[in-house]
């Protein structure tokens, strides 16, 4: 059997080749171990011919859905006997609305692979949350050319020959704006598996730095994990909650940590409370201070247009930046993706007119240069009259803050 993994364009990212399609690489590794012939067709660097395969697999986020449907339609015209399976966030959250595929995988995909192989070509319409019966390998990267695995700009504050990796999965939090469909306890790879993956990346690709994609990259019980990273003599960056101690940060620095990200989302505590962020602004300020003391670069994630914002949000944001001086800030627009509490229950947040044109969503509006973005796409929702800022106010705030950040070279 031949399987072809289709990677869509990821056109909503300015630099779609910066990150690797780790989910697809991981699933491809599992299939290859079971004797399946694997190919990748990667549209991130432009349109190309799709080779014939028995099975085509797609990991679909909501912004990809329209594009992927068109790809499937074209492949079926060329290879009418081919089978197409969709998995990932969009099909898992909206399985009944995901059309045009022979089968839908709901939940984590690895558990379904064995059954897919056994069932082929008579695939059922759905595979529901099938658990893997055995341990799984780390994702091999040889399915893609080396230049799509390693690059020099994953660390915005350092030039390091680097790649992405993920050592844990899941998130225990339920922020109102997040469409994370893997909520629940964090499952971490064993230290042995992490060690083997790092050794593989160093020996096969000469990697010097890792940009970790974990929701929380430093576990509560972190000593053995950080000791392992230290022994590998590799630099790394990751994301954590702001409830981390200075002692742990000191130890993380010794392990190779050079840059840490925090999902603050808003500098207004009322907004954080309303959106179920479970974080205090002062905790983030304290953690930034700890990082600066230990020479760890800081990156803050902020969202514009959240429920609860008022006309003071721009001033509060600028004062927070001036006071705490983080190294980088990634300011995004709120996007009501399927599966988020906001999209599921907009009335709870006084929201209305939520768009379903997910392929038009523009969360990085004007991050790098002035733009004439359509506010209907950049702000794909509105608040009820008197219950929040207007679309124009939200758009104007975004334009002003992005200009402010560009002027200070903080939005890299």
N, C-alpha and C positions, 0 to 999 in steps of 0.2 A: 504494500500500500504506500502511496505517496501523499504526504500532507503538505499543504502550502499555507503558511501563516501570512496573512495580509495585514500590513501596518499602514493605516491611513495617514493622511498628510500632516495631521496635527497642526493645521493651519492657524489655529488660535494661539500658538506660541510663536514668538518672534524668531527663536532659534530652535526649531524642532529636533535638530540632531544633537543638541546638548545632552539630553537625557536618553537613556537606553530603554527599549521596550522590555523591561525585566519580566513582566508577566508572560509575554509570549516566549521569551528565551527560556524561562523556567518550564513552561508547558512543552516546548519543543524538546528540551532535555529529557523529560519524562517519556515522551513518545519515541525518541531516538533509542533510548535504553530498551524499549520494547520492540525494536527492529523496524520501526517506521522510517521511511526515507523522507527527510525534511528539507523544505525549501522556504525561504522568506521572500516575499515581494514587498518592498519598502517604498511607499509613496512619499516619504518625508522629503526626499530630494528630487521630486518630480514624477511625472507620469511615465509609465513603462508598460511593456507587454507582460501579461500574466501567463506563465507556463501552465501546461495541463497538469492536473493533479486529481486524485480520487476524492480528496477531502480538503476543503478550505476552511480555515479557522479565523475567527475575528474576536478580538477583545475590544468592546465598544464602550466608550464614554458618551454621554449624551450629545456633545457637540459633533461627534463622529458619525452619528446614526444616519443622517441624510446622505452623507458621502458614501458610507459603506453600503447602503441600500443600492446606490447606483453602481458601485463596483460589482456587487453580487449579480445584479441584473445583466451587466455586460458579460461577466464570466459565464453565466448560464446560457447566454446566447451562443457563445463560442464552444462551451463544453456542457451540453445539456444533461449529461449523465452525472455531472459532478454533484457532490453533497456539500452543504454549507452549514456551519455551526457557529452560533453567536453566543458569546459569554461576556462577562465583565459587568460594570455598574449599570448601564442602561437596560440590558435585557434582564438583569436580576431584579431591578426595581420595577420595571414595566414589561413583564414578560408577555402579557396579552396584547400589548401595543407594539411589540417588536415583530414586524412582518417580513416575509420574503426569505426565511431561512428554513432549512429542513429540520433543524432542531435548535432548542434554546437550552443553555446551561444556566441554572439559577443558583447563585452562590459561588463558592470557590470551585474552580474548574478542574483541579487536579484529580479529585476523587472520581470524576465522571469519565476520565480518559480510558481507564481499563474497560469500562462498560461500552464506551463508544467503539473501541477496537473490536470487542466481542459482537456488538450489534451490527456493525457495518456490513452491508449497506442499508439494512432495514432499521433506520434510526427512529426512536420515538420522538414525539414532538417536544418533550421536556425532560431534562434531567434535574432533579430537585435536591440540592444540598447533600450530595453524596460524599461521605467522608472517605479520605484516603486510608487504605487498609495497612499501609506500611510507611516507614519514614521516606522522605523524598530528598533528592540530591539538590545541591545548589545549582543555579542556572549557568550552564556553559555558554560561552559567547561566540563560538566559532561559526555560528549560523550567519553572522553578519561580518562584513569586512572590518579590518582592524580600525580604520579611520572612523567607523561609526561606533566604536566601543570606547576609544581613548581620545581625549582632547585636553587642551590646555586652559580652558576657560570655565570649568565648573566651579572653581574657587574664584569669586569675583575680586578678592583682595590679594590673591597670590597666583603666580603662574606655576601650576603644578600639573604634571602629567597624570591625569586622573580619570576616573570612571565612577558610575553609580553602582550602589549595592544596597541590599535591604536584608537586615538580619533579624527583624521582628515584624509581626503582622497583627493587624487589629488595632482598635482604639476604644478605650473604655468610656469615652466622653460622648455627650449628645448635644453638641452646640447646634443652635437652631438653624444656622446658615449652612451647615455641612451636610453633603449628600453621601457621606461615607456609609457604604452598605456592609462593611465588615465590623460594625460596632460590637464590642464585647471584650473579653479578657485578652491581653496581649500574649501572643504565642511567640517565643523567642527560639531561634535556632540554637542548637547545642554549641558549646565552645569548640568542640572538635570540628563541626561543620563550618563554623565561622573561620577557624584557623585554616582549614583546607581551601576555602574560597579565596581568602586573602593570598595564600601561597600561590594558588592558581593564577590570580590576577597579576601578581608580581612576576612570576616566572614566564607566563605566556604573553603578557602585554607590557611589562616593565612599569606597572602602575606605581606611582609615588603617593597618590592621594585618593581618598574615597569620599564621595559625597553620598552620605547615607540618607535613604528615603524613608526610614522608619518614622512613624508618627512621634515616637518618643525614643530617642537614640541612646539615652543613658538609663539603664534599668535602676530600680530602687536599690537592689542589692548589686552594686556595680563593681566591686573590687576585682573579682576574678576576670570579669569582662574587660575592664580597663587595663589590667595587667597583661591580658592577651594582646590587646591593641598595642600596648607599649613594646611588647616583645617583638612585634612585627616591624617596628621602626617605620611606620607609615603615618602620614598626616591625614587628618579627617575633619569633616564638618558634618553637622547634623542639627536636629531640631529637638527641643525639650520643652516641658512645661516650666514655668517660672518659679516652681517651688523647690528648686535645687539648692543645696547648701554650698557655701563657699569652699568647704573642705572637699566636696565631691568635684567641684570645678577645678580646684588645684590639682587633684589627682587626674582628672580628665586632660588637663593641659599637659601633664607629664606623659600621658599616654599618646600624645600626638594631636590633640584637638587644637585647631587654629581658628575656627569660626563656628558660632552657635546662633541658631535662629529661634525666635519666639513668636508664636501666633498670638499676639496681643489683640489684634483686630480693631480695637477702639480704645482711645485714651479717656473716654467718658465711662465712668463706673456704672452709671444708670443703664447705658447701652449694653455693657457686658452682662449686667444682671438680667436684663430683659431677654437677651439672646442665649441665656443659659451657659455662659462661658466658664463660670466657676473659677474666676481669676480676679485678683486685685491688681490695680494699676501700680500700687506701691511695691508689690512683689516683683513686678517686671523691672521697675526702677532699681530696686535693690540688686537684682540679678545682673543688670547691665553694669552696675557699679562693681560687683564681684568680678565680672568678666574683664573690665578695663584694668582692674588691679592685677589680674593674672595674665594680661596681654592676650586675651581672646577676643577676636573681632566679633561684633554683634550685628545681626540682621533682624529687623522687626517686620512682621507681616501686619498690615493694616487693611481693613475693608472700608470702602466708602459707600454710603447709602443704607446703612443698617437701620432697622427699626429703633426708634428712640432718639435718633439724632435731631438736634435743633440747630438754630442759626449760629450757635457758639462753637460748633465742632471744629471748624477750620482754625480758629484762634487757639482752642485747647490743644489741637494737634501740633501746631507750630511751637507753642510753649513747651510741650512735652519734648519735642525734638531739641529745642534750644537748651533745655535743662539737662537732658540725659545724654545727648550727643551719640546716638548709636551710629555705627559705621555705615550701615546700609538700611534702606527701608523699601520694602516691596508693597506698594499701594495698589490694591485691586478693587474693581467694582463688585458689589454684591450681585451674584447670579443665582436666581432661584431654581437650581437644578432639581430634577425629580429625586425623591427620596429624602430631601431635607425637610425638617419640621416646618420651615417657612413655606415650602412648596406644598406640603401636605395639608397645612392648616393656615392659609394666609390670613384668614379673618382674625385669628388670635393676635396677629401683629399689625392689624389695621391695614393690610395690604390688599391690592386688587389688580386686575388687569395683568396677571402674570403671563408673560409670553411663553409659548411652546416652540418658538423658532430657535432651538438650542444651537443650531449651527451659526446663527448670527450673533450669539452672545460674545461680548468683547470685554473680558474682565481686566485686561491690561491696557485699557483705553488711555492713549496719550502718554504712556510711560516714557517713551523715548523721544518723541517729537510731537510738535503741534499737529492736530488732526481735525478732520471735519466729520468725526463720527456722528452717526445718527443716534440721537438720544433714545429713540425707540428701541434700538439694539443695545446701546451702552447702558441704558437704565430700563431693563425690560419688565417694568412693574410700576405701580404708583401706589401712593398712600391715600386713604380716604381723606376727604377734605377736612382740614383742621387736625388731622391725626399724624401728620408727618410732613417732611419737606416735599416740595413739588419736584417733578422730574427735572425742571430747569435748574432749580437750586442744587439738586444732587449732582447734575452734570457740571455746573459751574464750580462747585466745590472740588470735583475731581480734576478739572482743568487747572484750577489754581494750585492745588497741592502738588500735582505732577510737575507743573512748571517750577514750583518752589524747590522740589527735590532735584529736578534736573539741574537747576542753577547751582546746587551744592554738590553735584556729582554723587548723590546718595541713592539713586534709583537703578544702579547697575544690576 
